[in-house]
Amino acid sequence: MDSKSPRVRFAPAPTGLMHLGNVRTALMNYLFAKQKTGTFILRIEDTDPKRNFDPGAKKIIEDLQWLGLYYNEGPIKGGPYAPYFQSERTALYQEKLNQLKDKGLVYRCFCTLEELRKKRQQQLMLKLPPRYDRTCLGLSESKIQDRLDKNTPFIWRMKLDINQTIKVLDLARGTIQFDLKHFSDFPLTRQDGSFTFIFANCVDDAVMKITHVLRGEDHLTNTANQAVLYQAFDITLPLFWHLPILCNTEGKKLSKRDFGFTLQDLKGSGFLPEAICNYLAIIGGGIFEQEIMSLEELVKTINFDNIHSTGYVRYDIEKLRWINHKWIDRYDFKKLAQVARPFLEKQFPKATELGDPKLAQLLQTIKTDLITLQDVPNTLHFYFEKPDITTKMLTQHIPNQLQPLIASIITKQLHTIGDPDTFTEVIKQEAKKIKIPLQTIFAAVRIALIGSAQGPSIHDLVDMLGSKEASHRIKNVLQSFKK
């Protein structure tokens, strides 16, 4: 292996929506390859057609592009080790299986799933570790032939040397030892003749010359079996890094019940790709002087030579919301308008009539109030819908006895609203004369314009709505003030 030019891979199964564990694995492989001037490979592990949720991995590829994680080799793009779909690599797996047969390292197992289930239950009842009992390892040639003649379904199992200790090197844990006496002879094929994840995964990593395997902690137990296969093929093991499992605030593995479990959850809720990558890259990675970082900045910052060993990291949605807020602030208004538009148009179809310059102007005024893009329609609702103002709302902020005075002051100056600075300055002066709190009088104007006493400045609101619409809204509210 050429340590100066690492080759890493992201190898998802297209069996469901991309979840955050997948995203973090893809992200770390991408960042590692970029930092080490290596190759980032996408390989689709679609050996189980019954569970194929995403034919052609179109959604996976789309999600990676949205996140900005562009691969060097893989589907569509191609590469020297194509095809990059495991379903198209069956001939290679068969060839490698034949090599193991020739070496006498595999055997046929005719046990049915029901038989295996009963054996497992019995072992658990006896408080024994549930492992395959090698029933079929000792079958004579005549018994094997008899079963074959009867077309009895079977799988191929790897024959372990139970006296052997396997060692692998993990970037976070150092050397890990596995005593094979604690492991089962694992399946390489299924009864339909297709190949298992463990076997296909290992063959592809070996053939594609993968130098570093960065994957989730939940794959740690697979590593021993794959190390056995590497040894059987007389190929040097890659270096491993088993990433910590993402857990919820209760310390349980993140699941579909947790908001943000899938990338689609976050994307649909208005989280930005930069924020998602930023967050997933820094959690569990120690202390960073600067937490808000682009992919390019993360490539330069993350220290892959000093990785902390931990079994899990907590997923904190509030931290992600904070990072997303910071990323919204980083966006220029033109880019923000492009990504905010779909959220706005979904709630307010009239928003399709808004040109990008106008939308950018509106966003400029409310940008600091946005946590996610989903906040855009909620924050700009007043622009598309006249506020529904109740008597209770008015009296809550404006005492009944002050309403006639406030109505008089505002009415006299309403003709100047086309010049918001003049309009507000004169109102300030008049309010001082009769000792009405400025907060109260401007609350009345703001309520008339947007239905809330809090919000953007009067100047900004008039610019957003236009002087004609602003004047019309204010007149309607003043008419309801008690005379």
Buried (B, 14 or more C-beta within 10 A) or exposed (E): BEEEEBBBBBBBBBEBBBBBBBBBBBBBBBBBBBBBEBBBBBBBBBBBEEEBEBEBBEBBBEBBEEBBBBBBBBBEBEBEBEBBBBBEBBEBBEEBBEEBEEEEBBBBBBBEEEEBEEBBEEBEEEEEEEBBBBEBEEBEEEEBEEBEEEEEBBBBBBBBEBEEEBEBEBBBBEEBEBEBEEBBBBBBBBBEEBBBBBBBBBBBBBBBBBBBBBBBBEBBEBBBBBBBBBBBBEBEBBBBBBBBBBBBEEEEEBEEEBEBBBBBBBBEBBBBBBBBBBBBBBBBBEEBEEEBBBBEBBBEBBEBEEBEEEEBBBBEBEBBBBBBBBBBEEBEBEEBBEBBBEBBBEBBEEBEEBEEEBBBBBBBBBBEBBBBBBBBBEBBBBBBEEBEBEEEBBEEBBEEEBBEBBBBBBBEBBEBBEBBEEBBEBBEEBBEEEEBEEEBBBBBBBBBBBBBBEBBEBBBBBBBBEBEBBBEBBEEBBEEBBE
